């Protein structure tokens, strides 16, 4: 997989930038879909705080796991090459 073959380690800054990009894409996508469902531009605004919390919570959980798994996969890769 490309992720584990990449020479560059993921940094916290890269992961936070990725989180912000995902947040923007998700907010726009969910908002537009809810506008179609409700036929209102105002009602979907109520779900934005919940969507933000979902992405932030996911990032708080995922970023440490990504950083730790990168180290673990490097060890596995070295042991397989030996």
C-alpha positions as CSV (number, residue, x, y, z in Angstrom):
1,X,0.0,0.0,0.0
2,X,1.2,3.5,-0.8
3,X,0.7,4.8,2.7
4,X,3.2,2.4,4.2
5,X,5.7,2.6,1.3
6,X,5.9,6.3,1.6
7,X,9.3,7.5,2.9
8,X,7.8,10.6,4.4
9,X,6.3,10.1,7.9
10,X,2.9,11.7,8.5
11,X,3.3,14.7,10.6
12,X,0.7,16.1,13.0
13,X,0.5,19.2,10.8
14,X,-0.2,17.1,7.7
15,X,-2.9,15.2,9.5
16,X,-4.5,18.4,10.9
17,X,-4.6,19.9,7.4
18,X,-6.1,16.7,6.1
19,X,-8.7,16.9,8.9
20,X,-9.6,20.5,8.0
21,X,-10.0,19.6,4.3
22,X,-12.2,16.6,5.1
23,X,-14.2,18.8,7.5
24,X,-14.9,21.4,4.7
25,X,-15.8,18.7,2.2
26,X,-18.1,17.0,4.6
27,X,-19.8,20.2,5.8
28,X,-20.5,21.3,2.2
29,X,-21.7,17.8,1.1
30,X,-23.9,17.2,4.1
31,X,-25.4,20.7,3.9
32,X,-26.2,20.4,0.2
33,X,-27.8,17.0,0.6
34,X,-29.9,18.2,3.6
35,X,-31.0,21.2,1.6
36,X,-32.3,18.7,-1.0
37,X,-34.0,16.6,1.6
38,X,-35.6,19.5,3.6
39,X,-36.1,22.0,0.7
40,X,-34.8,24.7,3.1
41,X,-31.5,26.5,3.3
42,X,-31.9,27.3,7.0
43,X,-32.9,23.9,8.6
44,X,-29.6,22.2,7.7
45,X,-27.6,24.8,9.5
46,X,-28.6,23.2,12.8
47,X,-26.7,20.0,11.9
48,X,-23.3,21.8,11.3
49,X,-22.2,21.8,14.9
50,X,-22.8,18.0,15.2
51,X,-20.9,17.4,11.9
52,X,-18.0,19.5,13.2
53,X,-17.9,17.5,16.5
54,X,-18.0,14.2,14.6
55,X,-14.9,15.1,12.5
56,X,-13.0,16.6,15.4
57,X,-13.7,13.5,17.6
58,X,-12.7,11.2,14.8
59,X,-9.4,13.2,14.3
60,X,-8.7,13.1,18.0
61,X,-9.0,9.3,17.9
62,X,-7.4,8.7,14.5
63,X,-4.3,10.9,14.5
64,X,-2.6,9.1,17.4
65,X,-3.5,5.8,15.9
66,X,-2.0,6.8,12.5
67,X,1.2,8.0,14.1
68,X,1.6,4.9,16.2
69,X,0.7,2.5,13.4
70,X,3.2,4.1,11.1
71,X,6.0,3.2,13.6
72,X,4.6,-0.3,14.0
73,X,4.4,-0.9,10.3
74,X,8.0,0.2,9.8
75,X,9.1,-2.4,12.3
76,X,7.1,-5.1,10.6
77,X,8.5,-4.1,7.2
78,X,12.1,-4.2,8.5
79,X,11.5,-7.7,10.1
80,X,10.1,-9.0,6.8
81,X,13.1,-7.7,4.9
82,X,15.6,-9.3,7.2
